[in-house]
Amino acid sequence: ESNGFDKRARGDRAKALLDDPTLQGALAAIRSNIHAHWESLALDDGDTLYRLKVAIHTLNSIERQLQNYVEEREVDILQEEIENKYKESKKWQT
């Protein structure tokens, strides 16, 4: 990823995923299923509790990373705008 286009394309795809109702519905269903299992477990079932915690952590990490890609895209666009304004101001100064 040597140029802004890659960050932008990745950010666009990430935003589309975050905005996709099918994906969001699937993530919500998975979370709900995990919580239902969590509530029905015996307190001494540490292995399963741990696995469910890891599953929730993984879902959260995926969503966070997608959001990071969207934010990187936004920063890249702003950075380009600033650079263009700087170049324009330099043109007028010469």
C-alpha angles and dihedrals in degrees: 000000000000099000141044094252091071092052091046095049091047091047091049091051091046091051091049089053093047090049094045109110092203093056092043090050091050092050091048091050091050091049091049091049092049092050091048090053090045092054093049097049125107113247091240094057093097096158094057092042089054093049091050091050090051090049092053090046090051093050090049091048092053092051092045092051092050089050089049089055090052091049092047088054091052092048091049091053092048091047091053091049091052092048091050092050090049091051090048092051090050090052091056092047095058 
